């Protein structure tokens, strides 16, 4: 279970700003359970495009097995 937090927003903004300031990028992988929150994903997070932050990866999963598969694929692609 996950809970929205100010810290997550700050970390996401930090990665976004580093890239736009020409600093070394920080790899960020965010994944969330589909329809877990009634108000959906935060607009600040959902609005980050690959062009604006190429080191930011956002994925949605259906259930535990789907989340595990997505995470496994992401980690395998890092090699």
N, C-alpha and C positions, 0 to 999 in steps of 0.2 A: 504494500500500500504506500502511496506517496501523498505528500501534502505540499501545496504550493508554499513557497517561502521567499522572503525578501533576499536571503542569501543566494538562492538560485538565480534570481534576477540580476543581482550584482555581479555574480560570476559570469553570466551570459553577456552582460554589458561590457565587462572587462575584456573578454575575448573579442567582442565586436570592435571595441575602441582600439585595442592593440593592432588589429589588422589595418584599420583605417589610419592609424598613425604611423604605419610603416615599421612597427616593432615585430619581433618574432611572434608568430602565431601560436596559440594554444589550441590543441585539438579538443573539441567539445562534442560529446555524443549524448543527446537527449532522447530518451524514448519514454512514451507514456501509454497508458491503457486507454483504448478507444472508449468513449462515452463514460469514463469513470466519473468525471466531474460534470455536473449538469450545465455549468456555464462554459464548458469546453476549455480548450487550451488558452493560456494567456495570450492576448493579442501581441504583446511585446515579443514573445517567443515565436509564435506562429508567423509573425511578419518578417522574420529574418530570412533573407533569400541567400541561395548559394553564391550569388554574385557579390553580395554585400559582405558575406563572411564564409569563404570557401572551406574553412576548417571547422564549421559548425554543421553537425549532422542531426537531423530531427526525424525520428521514426515513430510511427504509431503501431501498437500491437493489439491483437484481439484477446489473447489469454496467455497464461504462463508459458505454454509450449511455443506459441508464436513469438513471444518476447525472447525466449531462450534462443530460438532459431535466428532471429534478427541480430541479437548480440553476438552469437557465434560467427555469423557471416561478417559482421563488422570487424571483429577481432582478427579473423582470418585474413581479411583484406589489408590489414595493417602490415603484414609481413612483406 
